[in-house]
Amino acid sequence: MLSPTVVRPTVVFRPTVVIGLGGTGYEVVLKLKKRFIDVYGSVPEVIRFISIDTTENIQEREKSPDGTKVILEPNELYAISVANPLPLIRNDHIAEWWPRDIPANALINGAGQIRARGRLALFAKIAHIKGLIAQAINAVREIRINKQAFADNFQVANRDGVEVFIVGSLAGGTGSGTFLDVAFLTREQLNNFSNITGVFVLPRVFANIPQTNLVKSNAYGALKEIEHFWGLSPSNSIEIDYGITKVKADRPPFDAVFLIDGVNKNGTVVGRPDDLQNLVADGLYIQIGSQIGLDAANVADNIRASLANGEKIRGRNINYCSFGFATLTLPVQQYERMKLEDAQNLLKNELMASTLIIDLENEIIRFLEDCNLAEVTTVLNALTESDRGGQMKPEFRIGEMHYDGTALPTIKKLYTQQLDQFEQRTAQELGLSFYRLQQTTTAVIATFWERSLNRPNGLAYVLQFLTRLSQKLDELQQSVQRKC
């Protein structure tokens, strides 16, 4: 029995980097990676994942269908923990925005819902974060430039640019404290054909979790900042000082922003963060990995065009969007029953129905003629045909001989030798002739089987034909034996 093989859909991928921020970003990236492994067996090289958090996340939370643990590799994980942040806040480029009423405690187990603490951790590791982002973008960009051929069905899009998705929650301290800086650092590595899409979870789903009293204010502040920086342009730019480097921002940090809430327009509530994270991972997978067989515009391009041409609300452009899912339910049991009924009707009314009135004798004669089995002489001629042409016949060569007392013994000796040679040659040529006859008959049988079985009333017809053919072959065998 053949082992089942994974059939991979043919997908044209754009070079893509997914950056997860904070705990929510980590969970979404891990779940998204699992979806690619479930479908393709591995993550295509043209897609890279990065998870940045202020705490070490627990691995082994996802498993592939065969039970293998799905984890983020060391080059996909980066912890921006800071044991002693006090010296950092004395630097001018940090002191200008650091709130004086926030204690500079160690950043090891998360940002404690404080957005400034999350941003401080990023500033502390800015060189590593910038290098990590640049390395991922350059890696997927090089694959597109080099037209690297993937195994199986993976293909790389012809379009220029890189797609970057920044994923996280606006409710906690790490995600909402780092998302803008990560976007600006990323934008510095991209050309004008690339896109940055933000996918952010709103605070509703975290509201009932203990010690989450700041989630709404964090999200409010983050949304106000997104709204403010939509106005960036070459004529209205800013410069961000990270100490070891400065970044000029003259474009909005995002080309599109998806806001994901825990309730839809019908009032259906997603109560658990894990469920909402699964929804986000599904939405990202559809955008990144579901352009089946098409080297077409990315889904995000269509969304951006729609937003740019959309109506204004209170004098402002619509800069935000979201996504959801519809369910198509296939009644499997009903479908299987219908297919079984169709198969039964086909077998009963078509294949096993009574045969039409046919001239069975003439069809058997034509079949035997095609096989060179119609008559005894035809069979014998086919078997005794020489590979040198004509029929096999014995040859007796005497050669030079002295006609004296030694002639008779010499003739007897030659006869015995040449008889042995003739028998050997005859056996060999009979074998070759039988093989040719067998090949001809096999080909005729295969053609007959396919043509006859697939005709209306095919099974019943074949049964009658073979029954009568068996009788004909018995008669032919007896006639050949009598002839021989």
C-alpha positions in Angstrom: 0.0 0.0 0.0 1.4 3.4 -1.0 2.1 5.8 1.8 0.1 9.1 1.6 2.0 12.0 0.1 1.4 15.7 0.9 0.0 17.5 -2.1 1.2 21.1 -1.9 -0.7 23.9 -3.5 1.2 25.9 -6.1 1.6 29.3 -4.6 3.6 32.4 -5.7 5.2 34.0 -2.7 6.4 37.5 -2.3 9.4 37.9 -0.1 7.9 38.4 3.3 9.1 39.1 6.9 6.7 38.8 9.8 7.8 40.6 13.0 5.9 39.6 16.2 6.1 42.1 19.2 5.4 41.1 22.8 3.6 38.1 24.0 0.8 38.4 21.5 3.2 38.8 18.6 5.1 35.7 19.7 2.0 33.6 19.9 0.8 34.7 16.4 4.1 34.1 14.8 4.4 30.7 16.3 0.8 29.8 15.2 1.5 31.2 11.7 4.6 29.1 11.4 2.6 26.0 12.3 0.1 26.7 9.5 2.9 26.8 6.9 4.4 23.6 8.3 0.9 21.9 8.3 0.3 22.8 4.6 3.8 22.8 3.0 5.8 20.6 5.4 8.2 23.5 6.1 8.4 27.3 5.9 9.4 28.6 2.4 12.8 30.2 2.5 11.3 33.4 1.1 9.4 33.9 4.4 11.2 34.8 7.6 9.8 35.2 11.2 11.1 37.4 14.0 9.8 37.5 17.6 10.9 40.4 19.8 9.8 40.5 23.5 11.0 41.7 26.9 10.7 38.2 28.3 11.7 34.7 27.4 8.6 32.9 26.0 7.8 29.3 26.8 8.3 27.1 23.7 6.5 23.8 22.8 3.0 25.3 22.6 2.2 24.2 19.1 2.5 20.8 17.4 2.3 19.8 13.7 -0.1 17.0 12.6 2.5 14.3 13.1 3.0 15.5 16.7 6.3 17.3 16.1 6.7 20.3 18.3 6.7 23.6 16.3 9.1 26.1 17.8 10.8 29.3 16.8 14.5 28.8 16.1 17.1 30.8 18.0 17.6 33.1 15.0 13.8 33.9 15.1 13.7 34.8 18.8 15.2 37.9 20.4 14.7 38.9 24.0 15.3 42.6 24.8 15.6 42.2 28.5 17.6 44.8 30.5 19.0 44.0 33.9 19.9 47.6 34.9 18.1 50.3 32.8 19.1 53.2 35.1 22.2 54.2 33.2 20.2 54.3 30.0 17.7 56.9 31.0 20.5 59.3 31.7 21.2 59.5 28.0 19.8 62.6 26.4 18.1 60.7 23.5 16.2 58.6 26.1 15.7 61.2 28.8 13.8 63.5 26.4 10.9 61.0 26.3 11.3 58.9 29.5 8.5 59.7 32.0 10.1 60.8 35.3 7.4 59.2 37.5 8.2 55.7 36.2 10.9 53.8 38.2 13.8 52.3 36.2 13.3 48.7 37.4 14.9 45.7 35.6 13.3 44.6 32.4 13.5 40.9 32.6 9.9 39.5 32.9 8.1 41.8 30.6 7.4 45.5 30.4 4.6 45.4 33.1 2.1 47.1 30.8 4.3 50.2 30.8 4.8 51.4 27.2 7.8 53.5 28.0 9.5 50.4 29.6 9.0 48.5 26.4 10.5 51.3 24.3 13.4 51.6 26.7 14.2 47.9 26.2 14.2 48.4 22.5 16.5 51.4 22.7 18.9 49.3 24.9 19.2 46.7 22.1 18.8 49.0 19.2 21.9 47.8 17.3 20.8 44.1 17.6 17.2 44.9 16.6 18.2 46.9 13.6 20.7 44.2 12.5 18.1 41.5 13.0 15.5 43.3 10.8 18.0 44.1 8.1 19.3 40.6 8.0 15.8 39.1 7.6 14.8 41.6 4.9 18.1 41.1 2.9 17.7 37.3 3.1 14.3 37.2 1.5 15.3 40.0 -1.0 18.3 38.0 -2.1 16.1 35.0 -2.8 13.9 37.0 -5.1 16.9 38.7 -6.9 18.7 35.3 -7.4 15.4 33.7 -8.5 16.2 30.8 -6.2 14.2 27.7 -7.3 12.3 26.0 -4.6 11.7 22.3 -4.3 8.2 21.1 -5.1 5.7 23.9 -5.7 7.3 27.0 -4.2 7.7 29.9 -6.5 9.0 33.5 -6.0 7.0 36.4 -7.4 8.4 38.6 -10.1 7.3 41.8 -8.4 9.9 43.9 -6.7 9.8 44.8 -3.0 9.3 43.0 0.3 6.2 42.6 2.4 6.6 43.2 6.1 3.9 42.4 8.7 4.4 43.8 12.2 2.1 41.9 14.6 1.3 42.5 18.3 -1.1 43.9 20.8 -1.7 47.6 21.5 -2.7 46.7 25.1 0.5 45.6 26.7 3.8 47.4 27.3 6.1 45.7 24.8 3.9 45.6 21.7 2.5 49.1 22.1 5.8 50.5 23.3 7.9 49.2 20.4 5.7 48.9 17.3 6.3 52.4 15.9 10.1 52.3 16.3 10.2 48.8 14.7 8.2 50.2 11.8 10.5 53.2 11.3 13.6 50.9 11.6 12.1 48.6 9.1 11.1 51.3 6.6 14.7 52.4 6.5 15.6 49.0 5.0 12.9 49.0 2.3 12.5 50.5 -1.2 9.4 52.2 -2.5 7.9 48.9 -3.9 7.8 47.4 -0.4 5.0 47.6 2.1 4.6 47.6 5.9 1.4 46.3 7.3 0.5 46.5 11.0 -1.8 43.9 12.5 -2.7 44.8 16.0 -5.0 43.3 18.6 -7.2 45.8 20.6 -7.6 45.5 24.4 -11.1 44.1 24.7 -9.9 40.4 24.9 -7.5 41.2 27.7 -9.9 43.3 29.8 -11.0 40.5 32.1 -7.5 39.2 32.8 -6.1 40.1 36.3 -3.6 43.0 36.5 -4.5 44.5 33.1 -5.8 47.9 34.2 -3.7 49.8 31.7 -4.7 47.9 28.5 -7.3 50.5 27.4 -5.1 53.5 28.0 -2.2 51.8 26.3 -4.3 51.2 23.2 -5.7 54.7 23.2 -2.2 56.2 23.3 -0.9 53.8 20.5 -3.8 54.7 18.3 -3.3 58.4 18.8 0.3 58.0 17.8 -0.6 56.0 14.6 -3.1 58.8 13.7 -0.4 61.5 14.3 2.3 59.8 12.2 -0.1 59.2 9.2 0.7 62.8 8.4 4.5 62.2 7.8 5.8 63.2 4.3 9.0 64.4 2.7 7.9 68.0 3.6 6.8 67.0 7.1 9.4 64.6 8.4 10.9 63.8 11.8 14.3 62.4 13.0 14.5 59.8 15.7 17.7 59.6 17.7 18.5 56.1 18.9 21.9 57.1 20.3 24.1 55.0 18.0 22.0 55.9 14.9 19.4 58.3 13.7 16.5 57.5 11.5 14.7 60.0 9.3 11.0 59.3 9.0 9.4 61.0 6.0 6.6 58.4 5.3 3.9 57.0 7.6 5.1 54.0 9.6 2.5 51.7 8.0 1.0 51.4 4.6 -2.1 49.7 6.1 -3.2 48.9 9.6 -5.5 46.0 10.6 -7.1 46.4 14.0 -8.5 43.1 15.4 -11.1 43.3 18.2 -12.7 40.6 20.3 -16.2 41.3 19.0 -17.6 41.5 15.5 -20.4 43.6 14.1 -23.0 40.9 15.0 -21.9 41.0 18.6 -20.1 37.6 18.6 -17.4 37.8 21.2 -14.0 36.1 21.2 -13.3 35.7 24.9 -9.9 34.1 25.0 -6.6 35.7 23.7 -5.6 32.3 22.3 -8.7 32.2 20.1 -8.1 35.8 18.8 -4.4 34.9 18.2 -5.5 32.0 16.0 -7.8 34.3 14.1 -4.9 36.7 13.4 -2.7 33.8 12.3 -5.3 32.6 9.9 -5.7 36.1 8.5 -2.0 36.5 7.9 -1.7 33.0 6.4 -4.4 33.8 3.9 -2.7 37.1 2.9 0.8 35.6 2.7 0.3 32.0 1.6 -2.9 31.6 -0.4 -2.3 33.3 -3.8 -2.9 29.9 -5.4 -0.9 29.6 -8.7 -1.0 33.3 -9.4 1.8 35.8 -9.7 -0.6 38.6 -9.0 -1.0 41.7 -6.9 -0.7 41.1 -3.2 -3.9 41.2 -1.2 -2.6 44.1 0.8 -2.2 46.2 -2.5 -5.9 45.8 -3.2 -6.8 46.9 0.4 -4.6 49.9 0.2 -6.1 51.0 -3.1 -9.6 50.6 -1.6 -8.7 52.6 1.5 -7.1 55.4 -0.6 -10.2 55.7 -2.7 -12.6 55.4 0.2 -14.9 57.9 1.8 -13.8 60.3 4.5 -15.2 60.2 8.1 -15.2 63.5 10.0 -12.8 64.9 7.3 -10.2 62.1 7.7 -9.2 59.3 5.4 -10.0 55.8 6.5 -6.7 54.4 7.5 -7.7 51.3 9.3 -9.3 48.0 8.3 -9.8 44.5 9.7 -10.6 41.0 8.6 -12.9 38.2 9.6 -13.8 34.7 8.3 -16.8 33.0 6.8 -17.4 29.3 7.2 -18.3 26.9 4.4 -19.8 23.7 5.9 -19.7 20.6 3.7 -22.3 17.9 4.8 -19.8 15.1 4.5 -22.1 12.2 5.5 -24.8 13.4 3.1 -22.2 13.9 0.3 -20.8 10.4 0.8 -24.2 8.9 0.8 -25.0 10.6 -2.5 -21.8 9.4 -4.1 -22.5 5.8 -2.9 -26.0 6.0 -4.4 -24.5 7.3 -7.7 -22.0 4.4 -7.7 -24.7 1.8 -7.1 -26.9 3.2 -9.9 -23.9 3.2 -12.3 -23.1 -0.4 -11.4 -26.7 -1.6 -11.6 -28.1 0.4 -14.5 -25.1 0.7 -16.7 -22.2 -1.7 -16.1 -24.3 -4.7 -15.0 -27.4 -4.2 -17.0 -28.5 -6.6 -19.7 -26.4 -6.3 -22.8 -27.7 -5.0 -26.0 -28.3 -7.4 -28.9 -24.9 -7.8 -30.5 -23.3 -10.2 -33.0 -21.0 -11.8 -30.4 -19.6 -14.5 -32.7 -18.3 -12.0 -35.2 -16.8 -9.8 -32.5 -14.9 -12.9 -31.1 -13.7 -13.8 -34.6 -12.4 -10.2 -35.1 -10.7 -10.4 -31.7 -9.0 -13.7 -32.6 -7.9 -12.4 -36.0 -6.3 -9.4 -34.3 -4.4 -11.8 -32.0 -3.4 -14.1 -34.9 -5.4 -16.9 -33.2 -8.3 -17.2 -35.7 -7.3 -20.6 -37.3 -4.9 -23.4 -36.6 -2.7 -22.6 -39.6 -2.5 -19.0 -38.5 -1.3 -20.0 -35.0 1.2 -22.5 -36.4 2.6 -20.1 -38.9 3.0 -17.4 -36.2 4.8 -19.9 -34.0 7.1 -21.3 -36.8 8.0 -17.9 -38.3 11.7 -17.5 -38.5 13.3 -14.3 -37.4 15.3 -14.4 -40.7 12.0 -14.3 -42.6 9.7 -17.1 -43.9 9.1 -20.3 -41.9 11.6 -22.4 -40.0 12.9 -25.4 -42.0 15.7 -27.9 -41.4 18.9 -27.7 -43.3 21.4 -30.5 -43.9 24.8 -29.7 -45.4 27.2 -32.6 -46.3 30.1 -30.6 -47.6 33.1 -32.3 -49.2 33.2 -36.0 -48.8 35.2 -39.0 -50.0 32.8 -41.6 -51.3 34.6 -44.6 -50.0 34.1 -46.9 -47.0 34.1 -43.9 -44.6 31.1 -42.1 -46.3 28.3 -43.7 -44.4 29.7 -43.2 -40.9 30.5 -39.6 -41.8 26.9 -39.0 -43.0 25.5 -40.5 -39.8 27.8 -38.3 -37.7 26.8 -35.1 -39.6 23.1 -35.9 -39.4 23.4 -36.3 -35.6 25.3 -33.1 -35.2 23.1 -31.0 -37.4 19.9 -32.5 -35.9 21.0 -31.3 -32.5 21.8 -27.9 -33.8 18.4 -27.7 -35.6 16.6 -28.7 -32.4 18.4 -26.0 -30.4 17.7 -23.4 -33.1 14.1 -24.4 -33.4 13.5 -24.2 -29.7 15.1 -20.7 -29.6 13.1 -19.4 -32.6 9.9 -21.0 -31.2 10.5 -19.1 -28.0 10.9 -15.8 -29.8 7.8 -16.4 -32.0 5.8 -17.3 -28.9 6.9 -14.0 -27.2 5.9 -12.0 -30.3 2.5 -13.7 -30.4 2.1 -13.1 -26.6 2.9 -9.4 -27.0 0.4 -9.0 -29.9 -2.3 -10.8 -27.9 -1.6 -8.7 -24.7 -1.9 -5.5 -26.6 -5.2 -6.6 -28.2 -6.6 -7.7 -24.8 -5.7 -4.3 -23.2 -7.4 -2.4 -26.0 -10.5 -4.7 -25.8 -10.7 -4.4 -22.0 -10.7 -0.6 -22.0 -13.1 -0.3 -24.9 -15.5 -3.0 -23.7 -15.6 -2.3 -20.0 -16.3 1.4 -20.4 -19.2 0.9 -22.8 -22.8 0.8 -21.6 -23.6 -2.6 -20.1 -19.8 -3.1 -20.1 -19.5 -5.7 -17.3 -22.3 -7.9 -18.6 -20.9 -7.7 -22.1 -17.4 -8.6 -21.0 -18.7 -11.5 -19.0 -20.6 -12.9 -22.0 -17.7 -12.3 -24.3 -15.1 -14.0 -22.1 -17.4 -17.0 -21.5 -17.7 -17.6 -25.2 -14.1 -16.8 -25.9 -13.0 -19.4 -23.4 -14.9 -22.0 -25.4 -13.4 -20.9 -28.6 -9.8 -21.1 -27.2 -10.4 -24.6 -25.9 -11.5 -25.7 -29.4 -8.5 -23.9 -30.9 -6.1 -25.6 -28.5 -7.5 -29.1 -29.3 -7.2 -28.4 -33.1 -3.6 -27.3 -32.7 -2.7 -30.4 -30.8 -4.3 -32.6 -33.4 -2.5 -30.7 -36.2 0.9 -31.1 -34.4 
